[in-house]
Amino acid sequence: MWEAVYILDGLLKNRSDIQPDTLHADTQGQSAPVFALSYLLGIELMPRIRNWQEYTFLRPSSDAVYEYIDPLFKGVVDWKLIKTHWQDLMQVVLSIKAGKLMPSTILKKLGSYSQKNRVYQAFKALGQAIRTLFLLQYISDRGIRQEITACTNKVEDYHRFLDWLFFGHDGVITENDPEEQEKRLKYLDLIASAVILQNTIDMSLVVQHLCAQGYKLSQAQLATLSPYLTRHIKRYGDYVVDWRNLPQPWESAIELPIDIVET
């Protein structure tokens, strides 16, 4: 099953102080209903879509004609269907906002009998209209394409980082129990977070040392750093923990010098 069904769940489960409103994914992280649901939830879905020309571009009306890109459009937005079921769409969104159901639950339920369900068809019609606007912006704005590619690459780098850490059984979860599977994923995320924290502290100390020696580092140079370093980690090594050797407070370790050159 495509990850598009589940992509909104993690964002809505987020209870941290940082509440993002933009969601990046690859081709499998999007679909017309997901575009519609993201739009109604106030989330800007910005996926990196392969073969975008294969998707349906919809005109706002049958008499709309465009001088240079008219061949892209293969249909017309079904505004009547969207208007008829607008209240139903909003009821679904309010239920999700109230925490009564997750986006994946409603998407799977509606998608299982999509040909007969008019609410699903309304989600699809609205999503195709939203996706048309996104694709037009995507193909016309190089800056947006570069931003989406950069953000998606960060996610893929993190996935490769997880794969490297999850070396037992070649990264395959051998448990059939859903609770045990969830434990494996949470433990993996905990280990990854610990390594990322240590990498960040180590890099910060190096940056402080270079600045103390008179090197001028710009924000553009710092932006190329990544916390997903693995060359210095011995996955199969023996680790001895000395409880008497207390680490320094991490807050002071990651304070960057104030004289970083802005660009």
SULURUR-V743128 format. One record per residue. N is the residue number from 1. RES is the residue in three letters. SS is DSSP state (helix for helix, strand for strand, loop for the rest). NEAR is the number of other C-alpha atoms within 10 Angstrom. D_FIRST is the distance of its C-alpha to the first C-alpha in Angstrom with 1 decimal. Layout:
# SULURUR-V743128
n: (N,N)
res: (RES,RES)
ss: (SS,SS)
near: (NEAR,NEAR)
d_first: (D_FIRST,D_FIRST)
This chain:
# SULURUR-V743128
n: (1,2,3,4,5,6,7,8,9,10,11,12,13,14,15,16,17,18,19,20,21,22,23,24,25,26,27,28,29,30,31,32,33,34,35,36,37,38,39,40,41,42,43,44,45,46,47,48,49,50,51,52,53,54,55,56,57,58,59,60,61,62,63,64,65,66,67,68,69,70,71,72,73,74,75,76,77,78,79,80,81,82,83,84,85,86,87,88,89,90,91,92,93,94,95,96,97,98,99,100,101,102,103,104,105,106,107,108,109,110,111,112,113,114,115,116,117,118,119,120,121,122,123,124,125,126,127,128,129,130,131,132,133,134,135,136,137,138,139,140,141,142,143,144,145,146,147,148,149,150,151,152,153,154,155,156,157,158,159,160,161,162,163,164,165,166,167,168,169,170,171,172,173,174,175,176,177,178,179,180,181,182,183,184,185,186,187,188,189,190,191,192,193,194,195,196,197,198,199,200,201,202,203,204,205,206,207,208,209,210,211,212,213,214,215,216,217,218,219,220,221,222,223,224,225,226,227,228,229,230,231,232,233,234,235,236,237,238,239,240,241,242,243,244,245,246,247,248,249,250,251,252,253,254,255,256,257,258,259,260,261,262,263)
res: (MET,TRP,GLU,ALA,VAL,TYR,ILE,LEU,ASP,GLY,LEU,LEU,LYS,ASN,ARG,SER,ASP,ILE,GLN,PRO,ASP,THR,LEU,HIS,ALA,ASP,THR,GLN,GLY,GLN,SER,ALA,PRO,VAL,PHE,ALA,LEU,SER,TYR,LEU,LEU,GLY,ILE,GLU,LEU,MET,PRO,ARG,ILE,ARG,ASN,TRP,GLN,GLU,TYR,THR,PHE,LEU,ARG,PRO,SER,SER,ASP,ALA,VAL,TYR,GLU,TYR,ILE,ASP,PRO,LEU,PHE,LYS,GLY,VAL,VAL,ASP,TRP,LYS,LEU,ILE,LYS,THR,HIS,TRP,GLN,ASP,LEU,MET,GLN,VAL,VAL,LEU,SER,ILE,LYS,ALA,GLY,LYS,LEU,MET,PRO,SER,THR,ILE,LEU,LYS,LYS,LEU,GLY,SER,TYR,SER,GLN,LYS,ASN,ARG,VAL,TYR,GLN,ALA,PHE,LYS,ALA,LEU,GLY,GLN,ALA,ILE,ARG,THR,LEU,PHE,LEU,LEU,GLN,TYR,ILE,SER,ASP,ARG,GLY,ILE,ARG,GLN,GLU,ILE,THR,ALA,CYS,THR,ASN,LYS,VAL,GLU,ASP,TYR,HIS,ARG,PHE,LEU,ASP,TRP,LEU,PHE,PHE,GLY,HIS,ASP,GLY,VAL,ILE,THR,GLU,ASN,ASP,PRO,GLU,GLU,GLN,GLU,LYS,ARG,LEU,LYS,TYR,LEU,ASP,LEU,ILE,ALA,SER,ALA,VAL,ILE,LEU,GLN,ASN,THR,ILE,ASP,MET,SER,LEU,VAL,VAL,GLN,HIS,LEU,CYS,ALA,GLN,GLY,TYR,LYS,LEU,SER,GLN,ALA,GLN,LEU,ALA,THR,LEU,SER,PRO,TYR,LEU,THR,ARG,HIS,ILE,LYS,ARG,TYR,GLY,ASP,TYR,VAL,VAL,ASP,TRP,ARG,ASN,LEU,PRO,GLN,PRO,TRP,GLU,SER,ALA,ILE,GLU,LEU,PRO,ILE,ASP,ILE,VAL,GLU,THR)
ss: (loop,loop,helix,helix,helix,loop,helix,helix,helix,helix,helix,helix,helix,loop,loop,loop,loop,loop,loop,loop,loop,strand,strand,strand,strand,loop,helix,helix,helix,loop,loop,helix,helix,helix,helix,helix,helix,helix,helix,helix,loop,loop,loop,strand,strand,strand,strand,loop,loop,loop,loop,helix,helix,helix,loop,loop,strand,strand,strand,loop,loop,loop,loop,loop,loop,loop,loop,loop,loop,helix,helix,helix,strand,strand,strand,strand,loop,loop,helix,helix,helix,helix,helix,helix,loop,helix,helix,helix,helix,helix,helix,helix,helix,helix,helix,helix,helix,loop,loop,loop,loop,loop,helix,helix,helix,helix,helix,helix,helix,helix,helix,loop,loop,loop,loop,loop,loop,helix,helix,helix,helix,helix,helix,helix,helix,helix,helix,helix,helix,helix,helix,helix,helix,helix,helix,helix,helix,helix,helix,helix,loop,helix,helix,helix,helix,helix,helix,helix,helix,helix,helix,helix,helix,helix,helix,helix,helix,helix,helix,helix,helix,helix,helix,helix,helix,loop,loop,helix,helix,helix,helix,loop,loop,loop,loop,loop,loop,helix,helix,helix,helix,helix,helix,helix,helix,helix,helix,helix,helix,helix,helix,helix,helix,helix,helix,helix,helix,helix,helix,helix,helix,helix,helix,helix,helix,helix,helix,helix,helix,helix,helix,helix,loop,loop,loop,loop,loop,strand,helix,helix,helix,helix,loop,loop,loop,loop,loop,loop,loop,loop,loop,loop,loop,loop,loop,loop,loop,loop,loop,loop,loop,loop,loop,loop,loop,loop,loop,loop,loop,helix,helix,helix,helix,loop,loop,loop,loop,loop,loop,loop,strand,loop,loop)
near: (7,11,15,21,21,18,20,21,16,10,15,16,10,11,8,7,6,7,10,12,12,13,18,19,22,19,16,16,22,24,18,21,25,26,27,23,23,23,16,18,17,10,17,16,23,24,25,24,18,11,8,13,11,8,17,17,24,21,20,14,12,10,8,10,13,11,6,7,9,12,10,16,16,11,13,18,20,19,14,11,16,20,13,13,17,15,12,16,20,14,12,19,20,15,13,18,14,10,12,9,15,20,24,17,14,16,19,14,13,19,16,12,11,15,10,11,13,17,20,22,21,24,25,22,23,28,24,25,22,21,26,20,13,16,19,13,13,20,12,10,11,11,10,14,16,13,14,21,17,13,17,19,15,14,14,14,14,16,13,13,17,18,15,15,18,20,12,10,8,9,12,10,14,10,11,8,9,9,9,13,13,13,12,16,14,12,11,16,15,12,15,19,14,12,18,18,15,14,18,20,19,15,17,19,17,12,21,17,13,13,17,11,9,8,12,13,16,13,11,11,11,13,8,7,11,14,17,20,13,14,7,7,10,9,13,7,7,6,8,6,6,7,7,6,7,7,7,8,8,12,8,11,15,17,13,13,14,7,10,15,12,8,7)
d_first: (0.0,3.8,6.4,8.4,7.8,9.5,11.8,14.7,14.9,16.6,19.0,20.1,20.6,22.8,26.4,28.2,31.1,29.1,27.0,25.2,24.7,22.8,19.2,18.3,15.1,14.3,12.9,9.2,10.6,12.0,12.2,15.3,14.7,13.9,17.0,18.9,18.0,18.8,22.0,23.1,22.6,24.7,22.1,22.4,19.1,20.1,17.4,18.4,17.3,17.9,19.7,20.4,22.9,20.3,19.4,21.6,24.5,26.2,29.9,31.3,33.6,34.6,37.8,36.3,37.1,36.5,39.0,36.9,33.2,33.6,31.8,28.5,28.4,27.2,27.3,28.6,27.1,27.2,29.2,30.5,27.2,26.4,29.9,29.8,26.7,27.5,28.6,25.5,23.4,25.8,25.7,22.0,22.6,25.6,23.8,21.3,24.3,26.2,23.5,23.2,19.4,16.5,14.7,11.3,13.2,14.7,11.8,9.9,13.4,14.5,11.5,12.0,15.4,15.4,18.2,20.5,19.9,22.2,21.0,17.5,19.5,21.7,18.9,17.7,21.4,22.1,19.1,20.2,23.7,22.7,20.6,23.6,25.9,23.7,23.5,27.3,27.9,25.6,27.5,30.9,31.0,31.0,31.2,27.9,26.2,27.9,27.0,23.2,23.4,25.4,23.2,20.0,22.0,23.0,19.5,18.9,22.3,21.4,18.3,20.8,23.3,21.0,20.4,24.1,24.9,22.5,24.5,24.9,23.3,22.0,19.5,17.8,17.8,19.7,19.8,18.0,19.4,17.0,20.2,21.1,17.7,18.2,21.7,20.8,18.7,21.6,24.2,22.6,22.5,26.1,27.3,25.7,27.4,30.7,30.7,29.9,32.8,35.2,34.4,35.0,38.3,39.4,38.8,40.6,43.6,43.8,43.7,46.4,48.5,48.3,49.3,52.2,53.4,53.5,50.4,49.0,45.2,43.5,40.4,38.9,39.5,38.0,34.9,34.2,34.1,30.9,30.5,28.1,31.1,31.0,34.1,36.3,34.2,35.1,32.0,34.1,37.3,39.4,39.5,42.6,42.5,45.8,45.8,49.2,47.8,46.4,44.3,45.5,43.9,40.8,41.8,44.8,43.0,40.6,43.2,43.5,47.0,47.9,49.3,46.0,46.7,44.7,43.7)
